[in-house]
Structures are given as structure tokens and as C-alpha cells.
Amino acid sequence: MIKLTRLNGAAFTLNALYIEKVESFPDTTITLTTGTKYVVLDTVEEVNSRIIDFYQSVQLLSNPHIRGEEDEE
């Protein structure tokens, strides 16, 4: 889960596994795989950083194939 802030200042958490894309229009808009969209105060860079931190915390990025590395011996 990542912590985000709605445009009205209310904080909420979002399951980063469902994020399909993060865009800036200029407000940061997060689109989920379900089609639901959230507009947040956080910048695209902040959201991306939190997503990466989340993936690392659940060891989703620990697989060498996902990181793009060759077979480990």
C-alpha cells in the first residue's frame, strides 16, 4: 500500500499492485487496472518512488528476470 493525498487534502492508501498508469494533466492522475481513476496532490515522481519502495518491500523486484538481468548461476 502507498500513502497518497487527495486534492481536498485527505490522506488515503492505495494498493500499488492495481496501478496501471500514473500521468500528469497537470494534476497527477492514477489509473487502476479496474479503470478507476484517482487525482492526487502528490507528484508523479513521488508516486513512482512510493510504488518502487512498495514493490521492494514485498520483494516483487527481487526476481532477476523482472529486473532484466540474465540467468544467475
N, C-alpha and C positions, 0 to 999 in steps of 0.2 A: 504494500500500500504506500502511496505517496501523498504528502500533505500539500494541498493547494488552497488558493483563496479566490472566492467568487468575486465578481465585480462590486457587490454590495459590502464586501469586507468579511463575509462569513467564511470561516475555515471549514474544509471538509477533506476527507481522504478518498482516494480513488485507487482501485486495483489496476496497477500498471500493466498487468497481463492482457487487459482488454483494450489497450490503446492501439489504434490503427495508425493515426497520424496526428501530428502537432503542427499547427500553422499559425501565422500571424497575419491579421487582417485589418487594422494593426493590433487589435486585441488578440491575445493568444487563445486559439480555439483548439480544443482537443476533441477528436472524433474517435468514438469507440467502435469496436467490431460489430456492435449491435446497431450502429447508426446514431446513437445518442451523442449529442454534442454538448460540451461544456465550454463556456467562455470564462477565462480566469485572469486575474491581475498578474500572475507570475509570467516572467518572460519565457520565450521558447527555450532559451539556453538553460534557465533554471529548471524547467520541466524536464528537459532532456537529461540534465545532470542527475535529477532525482530518479528518473527511470533507470539510468545506468546503475546508480547506487542500489536501487531496489533489486535489479537483476543480479548484481554481485552478491547481495545479502542472501538471496535464495539460491545462489550458486548456479544460476542459469547460464552465466557466461564462463563457467568453469570447464565446459566441454570444448576441447581443442578444435573440433570440427565447426562449432558455432563461431569461434574466434577466427576461423580461416587458416588455422595452422595445419601443416602437413601431419601425417600419421606419426605419433610419438612411438619411439622404440623402447 
